[in-house]
């Protein structure tokens, strides 16, 4: 065995989108009115936790499917997917979780789902909203991060529902050659996740607690 340890978990997000709209909020509102739903179910695979922790991009593989009847399928396979955990934002006090999924619509046209979650201290302590809300757009073609100007097909907002979050917690798995190593892997991932949240929310949370103590 090579001694590597890894972590995986499965995430399901659901929401509403609208065609030809670049504004995420409007896309979600009009999509709700028209009943245009989009969801995905992904398994995030971190194969080498040491490398993941050392990578400033915190990049992992995402496998699964996208479901959107308006795009031609309930389970459109993800051909290649990338997930980034808590990438530093251009603005101080913010971090992002990024999703980029390459798939095809029901007749074979290539599409890319690009989504992001933002955790930010300037709005105070809103950890549930920030970590479960994905601003999403689907563009034509298989498009990388450095290709601006891609045509938007749909945009909107996806969310993790409370019942899906509880199911997600039960999907965490660790890989490794020893039981102790697998247990430590889950602990290390949790520490990375919570540590990043503390970097963003620690100051506002401390100020809130101090204010309540007066």
C-alpha positions in Angstrom: 0.0 0.0 0.0 1.2 3.6 -0.7 -0.1 4.9 2.7 -2.4 7.5 1.1 -5.6 8.3 2.8 -8.6 9.9 1.2 -12.2 11.1 1.9 -15.4 11.0 -0.2 -18.9 12.2 0.4 -22.1 12.6 -1.7 -23.9 15.8 -2.1 -27.4 16.5 -3.6 -28.5 20.0 -4.5 -31.8 21.2 -5.9 -33.3 24.4 -7.2 -34.8 26.5 -10.0 -33.3 28.0 -13.1 -34.4 30.1 -16.1 -33.3 30.2 -19.7 -31.4 33.1 -21.1 -31.0 34.9 -17.7 -27.6 35.8 -16.3 -28.8 37.1 -12.9 -28.9 34.2 -10.5 -31.6 35.5 -8.3 -33.9 36.4 -11.2 -33.2 33.0 -12.8 -34.2 31.2 -9.6 -37.4 33.3 -9.3 -38.5 32.9 -12.8 -37.6 29.3 -12.8 -39.8 28.7 -9.7 -42.7 30.5 -11.5 -42.2 28.3 -14.6 -41.4 25.1 -12.7 -38.0 24.8 -14.4 -36.0 22.6 -11.9 -32.3 21.6 -11.9 -30.5 19.4 -9.5 -27.3 17.3 -9.3 -26.1 14.4 -7.2 -22.3 14.3 -6.9 -19.8 12.2 -5.1 -16.7 14.3 -4.2 -13.5 12.2 -4.2 -10.4 13.4 -2.4 -8.0 10.6 -3.2 -4.9 12.0 -1.4 -5.6 14.1 1.6 -2.0 15.2 2.0 -1.9 16.6 -1.5 -5.4 18.1 -1.1 -4.4 19.9 2.1 -1.2 21.3 0.5 -3.0 22.5 -2.6 -4.1 26.1 -2.3 -6.9 25.3 -4.7 -8.1 22.4 -2.6 -9.2 20.6 -5.8 -11.1 17.2 -5.8 -12.8 15.1 -8.4 -16.7 15.2 -8.7 -18.6 12.3 -10.2 -22.3 11.9 -10.7 -25.2 13.4 -12.7 -27.2 16.5 -13.5 -30.9 16.4 -13.7 -33.0 18.9 -15.7 -35.9 17.9 -17.8 -35.7 21.2 -19.6 -32.2 20.2 -20.8 -33.3 16.8 -21.9 -32.7 14.4 -19.0 -33.3 13.4 -15.4 -29.8 11.9 -15.1 -27.3 13.4 -17.5 -23.9 11.9 -16.6 -21.1 14.2 -15.6 -18.2 13.4 -17.9 -15.7 15.3 -15.8 -16.2 17.3 -12.7 -14.1 19.5 -10.4 -14.8 20.7 -6.9 -12.7 23.3 -5.0 -13.1 23.7 -1.2 -12.8 27.2 0.2 -10.7 29.0 -2.4 -9.6 32.5 -1.3 -11.8 35.2 -2.9 -10.4 38.4 -4.5 -12.1 40.3 -1.6 -10.7 39.8 1.8 -12.9 38.0 4.3 -14.5 35.7 1.7 -13.9 32.2 0.5 -15.6 30.2 -2.3 -16.5 26.6 -3.0 -16.4 26.0 -6.7 -18.1 23.5 -8.9 -17.5 22.8 -12.6 -19.3 19.9 -14.3 -18.9 18.9 -17.9 -22.0 17.1 -19.2 -24.3 16.9 -22.3 -27.9 17.7 -22.9 -30.4 15.1 -24.0 -29.4 15.4 -27.7 -25.6 15.4 -27.0 -24.7 19.1 -27.0 -21.8 19.8 -24.6 -22.7 21.9 -21.5 -20.8 23.1 -18.4 -22.4 23.7 -15.1 -20.4 26.4 -13.2 -21.4 27.1 -9.6 -20.1 28.8 -6.5 -20.9 29.1 -2.8 -19.6 32.2 -1.0 -18.8 32.4 2.7 -18.4 36.0 3.8 -17.9 37.8 7.0 -19.4 41.1 5.9 -22.9 39.7 6.3 -22.3 38.3 9.8 -22.6 34.7 10.9 -24.8 33.0 8.2 -23.0 29.7 7.9 -26.0 27.6 6.9 -27.1 29.9 4.1 -23.6 30.4 2.8 -22.5 26.7 2.8 -25.8 25.4 1.3 -26.5 28.0 -1.4 -25.0 27.5 -4.9 -25.2 30.2 -7.5 -25.4 28.3 -10.7 -25.3 28.7 -14.4 -25.1 26.3 -17.3 -23.2 27.5 -20.4 -22.8 26.1 -23.9 -19.7 23.9 -24.5 -17.2 22.4 -22.2 -15.7 25.6 -20.8 -12.8 26.1 -18.4 -12.4 28.9 -15.9 -10.3 31.0 -18.1 -12.8 31.2 -21.0 -15.0 34.3 -20.5 -17.9 35.1 -22.6 -19.5 31.7 -22.8 -23.2 31.8 -23.7 -25.5 31.2 -20.7 -28.2 28.6 -21.2 -29.8 28.7 -17.8 -29.0 30.3 -14.4 -30.4 30.1 -11.0 -29.8 29.0 -7.4 -29.5 25.5 -6.0 -29.7 24.6 -2.3 -29.1 21.7 0.0 -32.3 20.9 1.8 -32.1 20.0 5.5 -33.1 16.4 4.9 -30.6 16.0 2.2 -27.9 17.5 4.4 -28.6 14.8 7.0 -28.3 12.1 4.4 -25.0 13.7 3.2 -23.5 13.4 6.7 -24.1 9.6 6.5 -22.2 9.3 3.1 -18.7 10.3 4.4 -16.2 7.6 3.8 -12.4 7.4 4.2 -9.9 5.2 2.3 -6.6 4.1 3.6 -4.6 1.0 4.6 -5.5 1.2 8.3 -8.6 1.8 10.3 -6.7 4.4 12.4 -5.6 6.2 9.3 -9.2 6.3 8.0 -10.5 7.7 11.2 -7.8 10.4 11.2 -8.7 11.3 7.6 -12.2 12.1 8.5 -11.0 14.2 11.4 -8.5 16.1 9.3 -11.1 16.9 6.7 -13.5 18.2 9.3 -10.7 20.3 10.8 -9.9 21.8 7.4 -13.6 22.6 6.8 -14.2 24.1 10.2 -10.9 25.9 10.2 -11.8 27.7 6.9 -15.1 28.7 8.4 -13.4 30.1 11.5 -11.1 32.2 9.3 -14.1 33.8 7.8 -16.7 33.9 10.6 -14.4 33.9 13.7 -14.3 37.7 14.1 -18.0 38.4 13.6 -19.0 35.5 15.9 -16.7 36.7 18.7 -18.1 40.2 18.4 -21.6 38.8 18.5 -20.9 36.8 21.6 -19.2 39.7 23.3 -22.2 41.9 22.5 -24.6 39.4 24.1 -22.4 39.3 27.2 -22.8 43.0 27.9 
